[in-house]
Amino acid sequence: MTVTAAAPSLSWPEDVLRLNAVCPYYTMFPLDFPLQQLAAHPEATRVLDPFCGRGTTLYAARLVGLPSVGIDINPVAASIAQAKLIQVTPGAVVRLARQILGGAMQGKAPEGDFWQWCFERETLRELVTLRESLLEMTTPTAAMLRAVMLGILHGPRNKNLPSYLSNQMPRTYASKPAYAVKFWAQRDMQPVRVPTLEVIERRAKRLLDAAPLAQGGKVYLGDSVETLDGLRQKFDLVVTSPPYYGMRTYVSDQWLRSWFLGGPPEVPYGSHGQIARQPNQEAFIQALAEVWAAAARRCNQGARLAIRFGALPSARTDPEQMLLASVRESKAGWAVKEVRQAGTPVKRKRQAEQFGKAGNAIEEIDLIAELIGLPR
């Protein structure tokens, strides 16, 4: 299957692309970005994304028939990305969910106002049972069911058949408990019964009926530099988007999904373990440089590096200069070939406008580099 240079995602039917949207995640870049890089470098044989997020680069590689490797330090991101590499039928996902829910109810439901307002009692019991069971399972079917659950865990209430298990909430991030309870209480929005298995069945069928053939690869949960240094594969193309400078809420904004994966039933503030934890701009640049150097050590000479990067308007910095400095500081043999504006976000679907006010969206930069000298 070939990719066209213009609007490459249009080369596939809409139903083939649905698995890429298994779980809304507001820091995602559009599928067209990695597809354009793949189209421009048809000689690539294996793709790497050291900041894989929800796995958009991995899914693009799957579409064009290439194996890929993704790394992310966020368990929510890694769980979503893992689903992009799995070949499983919707029937298998539904059977596993039915088996779990058909047994004895497991686990103890969290207590407190938020949980009473967010989920109807029986729906919460089903949710807790699925959570407890999936914590112990590592099969591909369990990984896909886990990703489906992350996608339906919270979102807006609709008038027809329910698509999400929660009371009214955004799809892309979880509202903080105090704000959510106040919102629901002021409007007397009581949670309604949502049959979990029915939502799983509808979502699995929609996502997986036309999913493309899996091409192999793996998602690693952990630090990019440490993980890359432990790999043996060689890569020809690196397509990635590191955390935008000034963005420190990746963990807290996904707190409810983190709970489903085994985390605490409250918001975990802080950025421990993330590249965003760096105390200043210089340290952030150096941390990025270390990743570019580690990636170079796993790449063949002539490999391409494509990076999309930005900074929050409140950071008051130049993302282009930061990104160029990080590549230069890596001292890894990456020669910058092109730096360009990524363009204006469309219909607020891109991460930029999720963080900026109207007329003050994030400036996004695309950088393309070539590995002209292997690092020592």
C-alpha positions, 0 to 999 in steps of 0.5 A: 500500500502506498502513501500519497504526499498530500493529505496522506491519511485520506489514503485509507478508509475512515474505518481503517483509521478508527483504532488510532482513536481508541482513547482520546488523548489531548497531547496527540499530534495528527496522523498526517505528520508521521505518514508524511515522514514515512511517505518521504522516506520509503526506504525505512524498514523500522520506525522509532518514537522515543516519546510515543504518547498514545502511539500515533507514529506506531499506527502510521507505521502499521498502516504502511506495513512497517514494524515500530518501537515506542517508548513512554514513561506515562503508563496511560500513554504506553497502554494506549500505544500498545493497542496500536500494535495488537491484532485481535478481533472484537469478538475476542475482546467482548468474550474476555470482558463477558468472562470477567463480568460474569464471575464474582465482583472483585475489588473495593470501589473507591469511596467519596463524593466524586465516585458517587457522582461520577459513576452509577453504583452498578456501573462502578462495581463493573468498572472496579471488577474489570480493573482488578482482573486486568491488572493481572492479565498480560495477553494481547486481548487483555491489552486491547480491552484495557485500552478500550476501557481507558477510552470509554472511562469518561466522556460526555453523556449523549442522548442516544446509546451511551458511549462513556461510563461516567457522568458528564466529563471531557473525553481527553482529560479527567476533571479534578474531583472538587470541580467535577462534583460542584459541576454535577451538583449544581446541575443535579446531574445524577449518574445514570446506569451504563451497562459496561459490557454493551459499551465495550461491545459497540466500541470494540466492533467500531475500532477493530472490524477494519483494523489493518494487519499488525506489523510487529513491534513493541511499546516500552514503559520507561525512561527513553535513554535507559530503554534505548540503550538496552535495545538491539534493533536498528532504526531508519526513521525516528518520528516523535513529539517530546513534551512541550516546554512548560507542560507539567500536567500530563499525569494529573490530567490523566488521573482517572485513567491512571487509577484504572491502571492501578494508580491511586484513587486521587489526583497525583500532582507533580511530574516525577520521572518526566522530562518536564520535571527539569528545573529550567530551560537549559536542563530541559534542552540537555534532557532532550539532547540525551534522548537524541543521542541515545536514538542516534546510537540505535540508528543506521547511518543516514537515518532520519529524525523528524520532531514536532515541538512547541512551548506553552505561551506562558513559558515565554521562550522560542521553541525553535531555538530550544529544539535546535539547541537540543540537537546541537547539544546531543553531539550525535551526528544529527545534521539539521536539514529543515526547520519549519512552522508546523502550521495552524491547528485545524478545528481545535483537534491538535494539541496546540489549541488545547493549551492556548487561548483563542489567538494565542495557540502554541507555536509548533515547530517541525525539525528534520535531521539526518544522521550523517555520522554515527556517535562514538 
